[in-house]
């Protein structure tokens, strides 16, 4: 079979960023705000998580604990134990932030299983998380060393290292955001290309229905959505705790 015959009648594959659903213009300052697909899906994820949290924590009691409450307590203890083992018990105050990033990231990736675009497939989302972690880390460094010690750190071990130290510091949120986004977006692209190739193969074989696209793309999508999405969320929070632990210089 010739390659030209294989590709006959098959449209080109397109991989685009999140769609702009609508735009709002603020009068007087000529500012346009785009309501993107990521924002809408992000709010859907937030509402789903809110419903799950309210369901698990409804009517909590000290005695006669329900199964829902037991699950909620187990999840909280799991996050606290993870923070304890990574940073120390005195830093449990960061547990809500760690849990929020992890759960939002997981559900933000898993939302693609019902046909919606994952919020983690938008660099704006992951970079925002990286930026929040960056602010927490810088605040921790200033709190630990003071303003003078914080600024002095950029000139160590020698003053000539200032440009490299500044670049290394600024690269933290970018690298964290790109790592998470790149893996999720890469999975989306690979799945789209495979679906395109199987559709082309079905067309080349003269099949009226693209039966080759049934099953394989779905299994690959589950792999990227479940395994990769979970792993990237876990890596992100582990890096967050590592940076915070390094900034505080904590010791158990």
Protein Blocks (a to p, Z undefined) as FASTA:
>chain_A
ZZklmmgoiacddddddddfbdcddehjlpacdddfklmmmmmmmmmmmmmmmmmmgoia
fbhpafklmmmmmmmmmmmmmmmmmnopklmmmmmmmmmmmmmmmmmmmmmmnopacfkl
pmklmmmmmmmmmmmmmmmmmmmnommlmmmmmmpcbfklmmmmmmmmmmmmmmmmmmmm
mmmmmmmmmmmmmmmmmmmmmmmnopabafklgojlmmmmmmmmmmmmmmmmmmmmmmmm
mmmmmmnopaZZ
